[in-house]
Amino acid sequence: MSDYGLRFLAMVSEKAQYRNRVVRFWQKYGLAPTMEDFEVKRRTLYHWSKKLSEGGHNLEALNDQRKAPRSKRKRLSPKEISEESRRLRTIHPNFSKKTLKRFVKVFCEHKKLNCPKVRNIGWMIADAPE
């Protein structure tokens, strides 16, 4: 049973424990002393209280949530251009994106494709560094 308690304590961060302490102080002493002592805004207090009640008064509800978006847009580039830039980079690994742009531009004119800008070529290099 003690192992279960230790495991539970590890899941609650120090921030969540602090937030719980602030919310309990607010419920006991009121809004003005809490805002003055902890330098927390009223809106934040209501937000933490709502998270705590929605989480069934479980302290894990006050842990930080991830801030990154769930899905990120993937950069798409024409397959021929990315293959050509990869081929040129394997032959000349020290080419900068500006130098690579000149060779890709010639390739695009030959294949009648829209040539990417220098920054897009830099993104292709960064996305596929091999």
C-alpha positions as CSV (number, residue, x, y, z in Angstrom):
1,M,0.0,0.0,0.0
2,S,2.9,2.4,0.8
3,D,4.3,1.8,-2.8
4,Y,0.9,3.0,-4.2
5,G,1.0,6.1,-2.1
6,L,4.6,6.9,-3.2
7,R,3.6,6.4,-6.8
8,F,0.7,8.7,-6.5
9,L,2.9,11.5,-5.0
10,A,5.3,11.3,-7.9
11,M,2.5,12.0,-10.4
12,V,1.6,15.3,-8.8
13,S,4.0,18.1,-9.7
14,E,5.2,20.7,-7.3
15,K,3.3,23.3,-9.3
16,A,0.1,21.4,-8.8
17,Q,0.7,21.2,-5.1
18,Y,1.3,25.0,-5.0
19,R,-1.8,25.6,-7.0
20,N,-3.8,23.4,-4.7
21,R,-2.4,25.3,-1.7
22,V,-3.4,28.7,-3.3
23,V,-6.9,27.5,-4.0
24,R,-7.4,26.2,-0.5
25,F,-6.1,29.5,0.9
26,W,-8.6,31.3,-1.3
27,Q,-11.5,29.2,-0.1
28,K,-10.5,29.7,3.5
29,Y,-9.5,33.4,3.6
30,G,-11.1,35.0,0.5
31,L,-10.1,36.7,-2.7
32,A,-8.3,39.8,-1.6
33,P,-5.8,38.2,0.8
34,T,-5.1,35.5,-1.7
35,M,-4.4,37.9,-4.6
36,E,-2.2,40.0,-2.3
37,D,-0.2,37.1,-0.7
38,F,0.3,34.9,-3.7
39,E,0.2,37.6,-6.4
40,V,-2.3,35.6,-8.5
41,K,-5.0,37.1,-10.6
42,R,-8.7,36.4,-9.9
43,R,-9.1,34.8,-13.3
44,T,-6.3,32.3,-12.6
45,L,-7.9,31.4,-9.3
46,Y,-11.2,30.6,-10.9
47,H,-9.4,28.7,-13.7
48,W,-7.5,26.5,-11.2
49,S,-10.6,26.0,-9.1
50,K,-12.6,24.9,-12.2
51,K,-9.8,22.5,-13.3
52,L,-9.7,21.0,-9.8
53,S,-13.5,20.5,-9.6
54,E,-13.7,19.0,-13.2
55,G,-10.9,16.6,-12.2
56,G,-12.9,15.3,-9.3
57,H,-10.7,17.2,-6.8
58,N,-7.7,15.1,-7.9
59,L,-4.5,17.1,-7.7
60,E,-3.3,15.7,-11.0
61,A,-5.8,17.9,-12.7
62,L,-3.7,20.9,-11.7
63,N,-0.6,19.5,-13.4
64,D,0.6,21.5,-16.5
65,Q,-0.9,20.3,-19.7
66,R,1.0,20.1,-23.0
67,K,1.1,23.4,-24.9
68,A,2.2,22.1,-28.3
69,P,-0.5,21.5,-30.9
70,R,-1.8,18.0,-31.3
71,S,-1.1,18.0,-35.0
72,K,1.4,20.0,-36.9
73,R,1.4,20.9,-40.6
74,K,3.9,19.0,-42.6
75,R,5.9,20.8,-45.2
76,L,5.2,19.4,-48.7
77,S,7.7,20.0,-51.6
78,P,7.6,18.5,-55.0
79,K,9.2,15.0,-55.1
80,E,11.5,15.8,-58.0
81,I,12.9,18.9,-56.5
82,S,13.6,17.3,-53.1
83,E,15.2,14.3,-54.8
84,E,17.4,16.6,-56.9
85,S,18.4,18.7,-53.9
86,R,19.2,15.5,-51.9
87,R,21.3,14.2,-54.9
88,L,23.2,17.5,-55.1
89,R,23.8,17.4,-51.3
90,T,25.2,13.9,-51.4
91,I,27.7,15.0,-54.2
92,H,28.5,18.3,-52.6
93,P,27.7,18.2,-48.9
94,N,29.1,21.7,-48.1
95,F,26.7,23.5,-50.5
96,S,24.8,26.2,-48.8
97,K,21.1,26.7,-49.5
98,K,21.9,29.7,-51.7
99,T,24.4,27.7,-53.8
100,L,22.0,24.8,-54.0
101,K,19.3,27.2,-55.2
102,R,21.3,28.0,-58.3
103,F,21.5,24.3,-59.3
104,V,17.9,23.6,-58.4
105,K,16.8,26.6,-60.5
106,V,18.5,25.1,-63.6
107,F,16.8,21.8,-62.8
108,C,13.4,23.4,-62.4
109,E,13.8,25.3,-65.7
110,H,14.7,22.1,-67.5
111,K,11.7,20.2,-66.0
112,K,9.4,23.3,-66.2
113,L,8.6,23.3,-62.5
114,N,8.1,26.2,-60.1
115,C,11.4,26.7,-58.4
116,P,11.3,27.0,-54.5
117,K,12.7,30.0,-52.7
118,V,16.0,29.8,-50.8
119,R,14.3,29.5,-47.4
120,N,12.3,26.5,-48.7
121,I,15.4,24.8,-49.9
122,G,16.9,25.4,-46.4
123,W,13.8,23.7,-44.9
124,M,14.2,20.7,-47.2
125,I,17.8,20.4,-46.0
126,A,16.7,20.7,-42.4
127,D,13.9,18.2,-42.7
128,A,16.0,15.6,-44.4
129,P,19.6,16.1,-43.2
130,E,20.9,12.8,-44.5
